C-alpha cells in the first residue's frame, strides 16, 4: 500500500529538498546548505492545508524556495537534473579506477574539474540504488538521451571534426544562461 491510499494521507506533505552533499548523516550538516535552494512540494492538493502550511513554514525558515508540481513531474525532472549527475559521476569514477591503475597518478593529476565531477561518486549506494530502481523509467529515458549525446561527442572526436566538437560545446554552453538566473 503506497502513501496515496494511506488513511492519514492528508497529514503527509510530499517534499524533496533539492540540496545536499555527497555525505550523509548528522555530521554532514553545513550552515546555509538550504539557502536559496528549491524544495519540491508534490501533490499538495492531497495534503491538509494546515499540514502544508506547517511544512512550508519549515522550509521557508531554512530559506528554501518552494516549487509545486505533481509527483510524476517531480520524478521526471529529478531524473534530468539530479539522478543523471550522480550516474555520470559514478560512471566517471569507475572509468578512471578501471583505466588508471596508479592511484598516485589519480591523486596527483586530479584537480578542480575532476574533483567537482566525481564529487557525487562519494554518495551512498544505500540511498541511490533505490532511487534509480524506483524511478527506473525516467532514469532510463535520461540515460538514453545522455548516451546519445556522448556518442555525438565520440563520433566528432573520432572524425577529427573540430567544428562539430565546437558546435556541441557551444550548444552545451547555453546552460550558463539558465543556471546564472
Buried (B, 14 or more C-beta within 10 A) or exposed (E): EEEEEEEEBBEBBBBBBBBBEBEEEEEEEEEEBBEEBBBBBBBBEBBBEEBBEEBBEEBEEBEBEBBBBBBEEBBBBBBBEBBBEBBBBBBBBEEBEEEEEEEEEBEEEBEEEBEEBBBBBEBEEEEBEEBBEEBEEBBEEBBEEBEEEEEBBEEBEEEEEEEBBEEBEEEEEEEEEEEEE
